[in-house]
């Protein structure tokens, strides 16, 4: 009988913080600029240059710590992690090993199996390394130091996850918290959120951990899920055939669906850590800590509950609306302006989501203002425009953020509520479609739908559908 195995997973998540400048110098952190244009003597490791800590980095790190239930170390220090690599200009990285800024927290995740708390061992601040760009044509590697010195927090979980589903739920919750705090955009495709997966397997029921491997810098949720499944299978195969799992760092190749060994796993002593001599310890006073705590925004879980309680929305609507901070902000601003929460929710969940999908966009890419969405809802609600016109106008709002009132006026899209004009048109439609009239009289209710359609067409879509129905039934 074959053995059953349990997967044990812990994550190290690196998040680039949304500061305008780097952690120890005033160079820009903007993404996508020409190589080596955001550099100076400090972030390129020139002899004699000295780091100066960016205060905002500490505030973001503490904010993330508070939001993930961590203890805050009000006295913390930086350490030097020594290693030699072309993208590491000083030949060491300034990080935190002995006294990290946050420790002992946790976040609750929801999976099909129910809710579970994933422990957070620590959160520490550090600087990012540069980036190697491999040029296959020239067969050389080039170094771009723009990323060198970009502020990072590393969030180290406890080995509490047991499946790819739990890992994705944890990462999703973490990303949501950080985005709501405004501490990072967490765009995995731009490298501002990266995860290293530490994974081992053990026989079900065993208390001993197996030998773990680490897979570095996996760039998307789907790739992480695939890497976990493949690494789990690889380790089980080794154990089943009587071999040992080697503790090592592996690189996942998502296109080819396999991982390969990069180097045997280092321990802390391999990095020869020692306290960073160029930086003083960080002291977070009670007052400073309280200021950061007072600035903490409402996070997704609280928002969800409030939308149900305060606006009477179904739980499903609240989940969708809070799934991106941009959507939640739009919803709240538009509701303040028109006081119609369910209508605002319907437009965001219906037409907005449809157009986002159609244009392959994320909610963060939305450019229209809550003001114009609220104006559209008021116009539609007052019957100034009908549903069909409202959708047409919304497409313009979505694309160009036009003022709906102005647009409706200029294009002459107001609903025709003139009963005499409508009656005249409907009489003509009835005369032109004797077959449908006969069908209606023979009990075919659907025939009236065709006549309504013909009327709307004749009125260029601007008739009041309720009035059209009423007059048609009366005349028939």
C-alpha positions as CSV (number, residue, x, y, z in Angstrom):
1,X,0.0,0.0,0.0
2,X,1.5,3.3,-1.0
3,X,2.2,5.9,1.7
4,X,0.2,9.2,2.0
5,X,2.2,12.4,2.1
6,X,1.6,15.9,3.5
7,X,3.0,19.0,1.9
8,X,4.5,21.6,4.3
9,X,4.9,25.1,2.8
10,X,6.3,28.4,4.1
11,X,6.7,31.5,2.0
12,X,9.1,34.4,1.8
13,X,7.3,37.3,0.1
14,X,9.3,40.3,-1.1
15,X,7.3,43.5,-1.7
16,X,8.7,46.6,-3.3
17,X,7.4,49.6,-1.3
18,X,5.6,52.5,-3.0
19,X,8.0,55.2,-1.9
20,X,9.0,57.8,-4.5
21,X,12.7,57.4,-3.6
22,X,15.0,54.5,-2.7
23,X,15.6,53.2,0.8
24,X,19.1,54.8,1.4
25,X,19.3,57.6,-1.2
26,X,17.1,60.0,-3.1
27,X,17.1,58.2,-6.5
28,X,13.7,57.6,-8.1
29,X,12.0,54.2,-7.7
30,X,10.0,54.7,-11.0
31,X,9.6,51.4,-12.9
32,X,10.4,51.0,-16.6
33,X,13.0,53.8,-17.1
34,X,16.1,53.4,-19.3
35,X,18.7,51.2,-17.6
36,X,21.1,52.8,-15.1
37,X,19.3,56.2,-15.1
38,X,18.1,56.1,-11.5
39,X,21.5,55.7,-9.8
40,X,23.9,57.5,-7.6
41,X,27.1,56.7,-5.6
42,X,25.1,55.2,-2.7
43,X,22.9,52.8,-4.7
44,X,25.8,51.7,-6.9
45,X,28.0,51.0,-3.9
46,X,30.8,53.6,-4.5
47,X,33.5,53.6,-1.8
48,X,33.0,56.4,0.8
49,X,29.2,56.8,0.1
50,X,26.9,56.5,3.1
51,X,23.3,55.3,3.4
52,X,20.6,57.5,4.9
53,X,17.3,55.7,5.9
54,X,14.1,56.8,4.2
55,X,11.5,57.4,7.0
56,X,8.6,56.4,4.8
57,X,10.0,52.8,4.5
58,X,9.8,52.4,8.3
59,X,6.2,53.7,8.3
60,X,5.1,51.3,5.5
61,X,6.8,48.4,7.2
62,X,5.1,49.2,10.5
63,X,1.7,49.7,8.8
64,X,1.9,46.3,7.1
65,X,3.0,44.8,10.5
66,X,0.0,46.3,12.3
67,X,-2.4,45.1,9.6
68,X,-1.1,41.6,9.8
69,X,-1.4,41.4,13.6
70,X,2.4,41.6,14.2
71,X,4.3,42.7,17.3
72,X,6.3,45.9,16.4
73,X,9.9,46.0,17.5
74,X,10.2,49.6,18.6
75,X,14.0,49.2,18.7
76,X,15.4,47.5,15.6
77,X,18.6,47.3,13.6
78,X,20.0,46.8,10.1
79,X,22.6,44.1,9.4
80,X,24.9,43.4,6.5
81,X,24.3,40.2,4.5
82,X,27.5,39.5,2.5
83,X,27.4,37.8,-0.9
84,X,29.1,38.3,-4.2
85,X,26.9,38.7,-7.3
86,X,27.1,41.0,-10.3
87,X,23.8,42.7,-9.5
88,X,24.8,43.4,-5.9
89,X,27.0,46.5,-6.2
90,X,28.4,46.7,-2.6
91,X,28.9,43.0,-2.4
92,X,26.6,43.0,0.6
93,X,22.9,43.7,1.1
94,X,21.6,45.8,3.9
95,X,18.9,43.8,5.6
96,X,17.6,42.9,9.1
97,X,18.4,39.5,10.7
98,X,18.8,39.9,14.4
99,X,16.2,42.6,15.2
100,X,13.6,42.8,12.5
101,X,10.9,45.6,12.6
102,X,7.9,43.2,13.0
103,X,7.5,39.7,14.3
104,X,4.9,37.1,15.4
105,X,1.7,38.0,13.4
106,X,-0.7,36.1,11.3
107,X,-3.6,36.5,8.8
108,X,-6.8,34.5,8.4
109,X,-7.4,32.9,5.0
110,X,-10.6,31.3,3.6
111,X,-10.4,28.1,1.5
112,X,-12.9,25.4,0.6
113,X,-11.9,23.6,3.7
114,X,-12.9,26.7,5.8
115,X,-10.9,29.4,7.6
116,X,-7.3,29.0,8.9
117,X,-4.7,31.4,10.4
118,X,-1.3,31.5,8.7
119,X,1.4,32.6,11.1
120,X,3.9,35.4,10.1
121,X,7.3,34.8,11.6
122,X,8.7,38.2,10.9
123,X,8.7,41.2,8.5
124,X,12.0,42.9,7.9
125,X,13.2,45.8,5.7
126,X,15.9,45.5,3.2
127,X,17.2,46.9,-0.1
128,X,16.6,45.3,-3.5
129,X,19.5,44.2,-5.7
130,X,20.0,45.4,-9.3
131,X,18.7,43.3,-12.2
132,X,20.7,41.1,-14.7
133,X,19.5,41.4,-18.3
134,X,20.7,38.4,-20.4
135,X,21.4,39.1,-24.0
136,X,21.3,35.8,-25.8
137,X,22.4,37.4,-29.1
138,X,25.6,38.8,-27.8
139,X,25.9,36.0,-25.2
140,X,26.5,38.5,-22.4
141,X,24.7,39.6,-19.2
142,X,24.2,43.3,-18.6
143,X,23.4,44.8,-15.2
144,X,20.8,47.5,-14.6
145,X,21.2,49.2,-11.2
146,X,17.9,51.1,-11.4
147,X,16.3,48.6,-9.0
148,X,19.3,48.5,-6.7
149,X,18.3,50.2,-3.4
150,X,14.6,50.0,-4.1
151,X,13.0,49.5,-0.6
152,X,11.7,46.0,0.1
153,X,9.9,44.4,3.0
154,X,10.3,40.6,3.3
155,X,7.3,38.9,4.9
156,X,8.4,35.4,6.2
157,X,5.5,33.1,7.0
158,X,5.5,30.1,9.4
159,X,5.4,26.7,7.6
160,X,1.6,26.6,8.1
161,X,0.4,26.0,4.5
162,X,-0.4,22.5,3.3
163,X,-1.6,23.1,-0.3
164,X,-1.3,25.3,-3.4
165,X,-4.9,26.5,-2.6
166,X,-3.8,27.8,0.8
167,X,-0.7,29.4,-0.6
168,X,-2.7,31.4,-3.2
169,X,-5.4,32.4,-0.6
170,X,-2.6,33.7,1.7
171,X,-0.8,35.6,-1.1
172,X,-4.1,37.1,-2.3
173,X,-5.0,38.2,1.2
174,X,-1.5,39.7,1.8
175,X,-1.6,41.5,-1.6
176,X,-5.1,42.9,-0.8
177,X,-3.9,44.2,2.7
178,X,-0.8,45.9,1.2
179,X,-2.8,47.5,-1.7
180,X,-5.4,48.8,0.7
181,X,-2.6,50.3,2.9
182,X,-1.1,51.9,-0.3
183,X,2.2,50.4,0.7
184,X,2.8,48.8,-2.7
185,X,0.9,48.2,-6.0
186,X,2.0,44.5,-5.7
187,X,2.1,44.1,-9.5
188,X,3.7,40.6,-9.9
189,X,4.3,41.3,-13.6
190,X,6.5,44.2,-12.7
191,X,8.3,42.4,-9.9
192,X,6.9,44.5,-7.1
193,X,5.6,41.3,-5.4
194,X,7.7,38.2,-5.6
195,X,7.5,34.9,-3.7
196,X,10.1,32.3,-2.7
197,X,8.4,28.9,-1.9
198,X,10.0,26.7,0.8
199,X,8.5,23.2,0.4
200,X,9.0,19.8,2.0
201,X,6.9,16.6,2.2
202,X,6.5,14.2,5.1
203,X,4.4,11.1,5.8
204,X,0.9,11.9,6.8
205,X,0.7,12.0,10.6
206,X,4.5,12.6,11.1
207,X,5.5,15.5,13.3
208,X,9.1,15.8,11.9
209,X,9.6,18.2,9.0
210,X,11.1,16.7,5.8
211,X,14.1,18.3,4.0
212,X,12.9,21.5,2.3
213,X,13.8,23.1,-1.0
214,X,13.4,26.7,-1.9
215,X,12.1,27.9,-5.3
216,X,13.1,31.6,-5.9
217,X,11.2,34.6,-7.3
218,X,8.2,33.0,-8.9
219,X,6.3,35.7,-10.9
220,X,2.6,34.8,-10.9
221,X,-0.1,33.0,-8.8
222,X,-0.6,30.4,-11.5
223,X,3.1,29.7,-11.8
224,X,3.4,29.4,-8.0
225,X,0.5,26.8,-8.0
226,X,2.1,24.8,-10.8
227,X,5.6,25.0,-9.1
228,X,4.1,23.7,-5.8
229,X,2.4,20.7,-7.5
230,X,5.5,19.8,-9.5
231,X,7.9,20.1,-6.6
232,X,5.6,18.0,-4.3
233,X,5.5,15.3,-7.0
234,X,9.3,15.4,-7.5
235,X,10.1,15.0,-3.7
236,X,7.5,12.2,-3.3
237,X,9.1,10.3,-6.3
238,X,12.6,10.7,-4.7
239,X,11.3,9.3,-1.3
240,X,9.3,6.5,-2.9
241,X,12.4,5.3,-4.8
242,X,14.5,5.3,-1.6
243,X,16.5,8.5,-2.4
244,X,17.0,11.6,-0.2
245,X,15.7,15.1,-0.9
246,X,18.7,17.5,-1.0
247,X,18.3,20.9,0.7
248,X,18.9,23.3,-2.1
249,X,17.7,26.4,-4.0
250,X,15.9,25.6,-7.2
251,X,14.7,27.7,-10.1
252,X,11.2,27.1,-11.6
253,X,10.9,27.2,-15.4
254,X,7.2,27.8,-15.9
255,X,7.2,27.4,-19.7
256,X,8.7,24.0,-19.5
257,X,7.0,23.0,-16.2
258,X,10.0,21.8,-14.2
259,X,12.5,23.1,-11.7
260,X,16.3,22.7,-11.6
261,X,18.9,23.0,-8.9
262,X,20.7,26.4,-8.7
263,X,22.8,26.0,-5.6
264,X,22.9,24.0,-2.4
265,X,21.0,25.9,0.3
266,X,23.0,28.5,2.3
267,X,22.6,29.0,6.0
268,X,22.8,32.3,7.8
269,X,26.5,31.8,8.7
270,X,27.3,31.5,4.9
271,X,26.3,35.2,4.6
272,X,28.6,36.3,7.4
273,X,25.9,38.7,8.9
274,X,27.1,41.5,11.1
275,X,25.5,44.7,12.4
276,X,25.4,47.5,9.7
277,X,28.1,50.0,10.9
278,X,26.8,52.9,8.8
279,X,23.3,53.1,10.1
280,X,22.1,53.9,13.6
281,X,19.4,51.6,15.2
282,X,15.7,52.6,14.5
283,X,13.7,53.7,17.5
284,X,9.9,53.9,16.9
285,X,8.5,56.0,19.8
286,X,5.1,55.3,21.3
287,X,3.9,58.6,19.7
288,X,5.2,57.7,16.2
289,X,3.7,54.2,16.5
290,X,0.3,55.7,17.5
291,X,0.4,58.1,14.6
292,X,0.9,55.2,12.2
293,X,-1.9,53.2,13.9
294,X,-4.3,56.2,13.6
295,X,-3.6,56.5,9.9
296,X,-4.5,52.8,9.2
297,X,-7.3,52.6,6.6
298,X,-10.3,50.4,6.7
299,X,-9.2,47.0,5.2
300,X,-11.2,44.7,3.0
301,X,-12.8,42.5,5.6
302,X,-14.1,45.5,7.6
303,X,-15.4,47.1,4.3
304,X,-17.2,44.0,3.3
305,X,-19.1,43.8,6.6
306,X,-19.9,47.5,6.5
307,X,-21.2,47.4,2.9
308,X,-23.7,44.7,4.0
309,X,-24.7,46.5,7.2
310,X,-24.7,50.1,6.1
311,X,-25.8,49.8,2.4
312,X,-27.8,46.6,2.6
313,X,-25.8,45.0,-0.2
314,X,-25.8,41.3,-0.7
315,X,-22.5,39.7,0.6
316,X,-21.6,38.7,-3.0
317,X,-21.8,42.3,-4.2
318,X,-19.7,43.4,-1.2
319,X,-17.0,40.7,-2.0
320,X,-16.8,41.9,-5.6
321,X,-16.7,45.6,-4.9
322,X,-14.0,45.2,-2.3
323,X,-11.9,42.9,-4.5
324,X,-9.9,45.9,-5.7
325,X,-9.3,49.1,-3.7
326,X,-10.0,51.2,-6.9
327,X,-13.5,49.6,-7.2
328,X,-14.3,50.2,-3.5
329,X,-13.1,53.8,-3.7
330,X,-15.3,54.4,-6.8
331,X,-18.3,52.8,-5.2
332,X,-18.0,54.9,-2.0
333,X,-17.5,58.2,-3.8
334,X,-20.3,57.6,-6.3
335,X,-22.7,56.6,-3.4
336,X,-21.9,59.8,-1.6
337,X,-22.9,61.8,-4.7
338,X,-26.1,60.0,-5.7
339,X,-27.1,58.0,-2.6
340,X,-28.1,54.9,-4.6
341,X,-25.8,52.1,-3.4
342,X,-27.5,49.2,-5.2
343,X,-27.6,51.1,-8.5
344,X,-23.9,52.1,-8.2
345,X,-23.1,48.4,-7.3
346,X,-25.0,47.2,-10.4
347,X,-23.1,49.5,-12.8
348,X,-19.7,48.5,-11.3
349,X,-20.4,44.8,-11.2
350,X,-22.2,44.7,-14.6
351,X,-21.1,47.1,-17.3
352,X,-17.8,48.0,-15.7
353,X,-16.7,44.4,-15.2
354,X,-17.8,43.5,-18.7
355,X,-15.8,46.4,-20.3
356,X,-12.7,45.6,-18.1
357,X,-12.8,42.0,-19.4
358,X,-13.4,43.1,-23.0
359,X,-10.4,45.4,-22.9
360,X,-8.2,43.0,-20.8
361,X,-7.8,45.7,-18.1
362,X,-7.5,45.5,-14.3
363,X,-9.7,47.6,-12.0
364,X,-6.6,49.7,-11.2
365,X,-6.7,50.8,-14.9
366,X,-10.1,52.5,-14.6
367,X,-9.9,56.2,-15.5
368,X,-13.5,57.4,-15.2
369,X,-14.6,59.5,-12.2
370,X,-17.2,58.7,-9.6
371,X,-18.8,62.1,-10.5
372,X,-19.7,61.0,-14.0
373,X,-21.0,57.6,-12.9
374,X,-23.2,59.2,-10.3
375,X,-24.6,61.7,-12.9
376,X,-25.4,58.8,-15.3
377,X,-27.3,57.0,-12.5
378,X,-29.3,60.1,-11.7
379,X,-30.2,60.6,-15.4
380,X,-31.3,57.0,-15.9
381,X,-33.2,57.0,-12.6
382,X,-35.1,60.1,-13.5
383,X,-36.1,58.6,-16.8
384,X,-34.2,61.3,-18.7
385,X,-32.5,58.5,-20.7
386,X,-33.7,54.9,-21.0
387,X,-31.6,51.8,-20.2
388,X,-30.3,51.3,-23.7
389,X,-29.1,54.9,-24.0
390,X,-27.6,54.7,-20.5
391,X,-25.4,51.7,-21.6
392,X,-24.3,53.6,-24.7
393,X,-23.4,56.7,-22.6
394,X,-21.6,54.6,-20.0
395,X,-19.3,53.1,-22.7
396,X,-18.2,56.7,-23.5
397,X,-17.7,57.5,-19.8
398,X,-15.6,54.3,-19.4
399,X,-13.4,55.2,-22.5
400,X,-13.2,59.0,-22.2
401,X,-14.7,60.0,-18.8
402,X,-17.2,62.3,-20.6
403,X,-19.8,64.4,-18.7
404,X,-23.0,62.4,-19.3
405,X,-25.3,65.4,-18.9
406,X,-23.5,67.3,-21.6
407,X,-23.2,64.2,-23.9
408,X,-26.9,63.4,-23.7
409,X,-27.8,67.1,-24.4
410,X,-25.4,67.4,-27.4
411,X,-26.3,64.1,-29.0
412,X,-30.1,64.6,-28.4
413,X,-30.4,61.3,-26.5
414,X,-33.1,62.4,-24.0
415,X,-36.0,60.0,-23.7
416,X,-39.1,61.0,-25.7
417,X,-41.9,61.3,-23.2
418,X,-44.2,63.1,-25.7
419,X,-47.3,60.9,-25.7
420,X,-48.8,62.4,-28.9
421,X,-45.5,61.9,-30.9
422,X,-45.3,58.3,-29.6
423,X,-48.9,57.5,-30.3
424,X,-48.5,58.8,-33.9
425,X,-45.4,56.5,-34.4
426,X,-47.1,53.5,-32.8
427,X,-50.3,53.8,-35.0
428,X,-48.0,53.7,-38.0
429,X,-46.1,50.6,-36.7
430,X,-49.4,48.8,-36.1
431,X,-50.5,49.6,-39.7
432,X,-47.2,48.4,-41.1
433,X,-47.2,45.1,-39.2
434,X,-50.6,43.4,-39.5
435,X,-49.1,39.9,-39.0
436,X,-47.8,40.7,-35.6
437,X,-51.1,42.4,-34.6
438,X,-52.9,39.2,-35.7
439,X,-50.5,37.0,-33.7
440,X,-51.0,39.2,-30.6
441,X,-54.8,38.9,-30.9
442,X,-54.4,35.1,-31.3
443,X,-52.7,35.0,-27.8
444,X,-49.1,35.2,-28.8
445,X,-47.8,37.6,-26.1
446,X,-44.3,37.7,-27.6
447,X,-45.7,39.5,-30.7
448,X,-45.9,42.7,-28.6
449,X,-42.1,42.5,-28.0
450,X,-41.5,42.8,-31.8
451,X,-43.8,45.8,-32.0
452,X,-42.0,47.5,-29.1
453,X,-38.7,46.8,-30.9
454,X,-40.0,48.4,-34.1
455,X,-41.2,51.5,-32.2
456,X,-37.8,51.9,-30.4
457,X,-36.1,51.6,-33.8
458,X,-38.4,54.2,-35.3
459,X,-37.7,56.5,-32.3
460,X,-33.9,55.9,-32.6
461,X,-33.9,54.2,-29.2
462,X,-35.0,57.3,-27.4
463,X,-38.6,56.3,-26.5
464,X,-39.7,55.6,-23.0
465,X,-40.2,51.8,-23.0
466,X,-42.9,51.8,-20.3
467,X,-44.9,54.4,-22.2
468,X,-44.5,52.4,-25.5
469,X,-45.8,49.3,-23.9
470,X,-48.8,51.1,-22.3
471,X,-49.9,52.8,-25.6
472,X,-49.4,49.6,-27.7
473,X,-51.6,47.5,-25.4
474,X,-54.2,50.3,-25.3
475,X,-54.3,50.5,-29.2
476,X,-54.2,46.8,-29.7
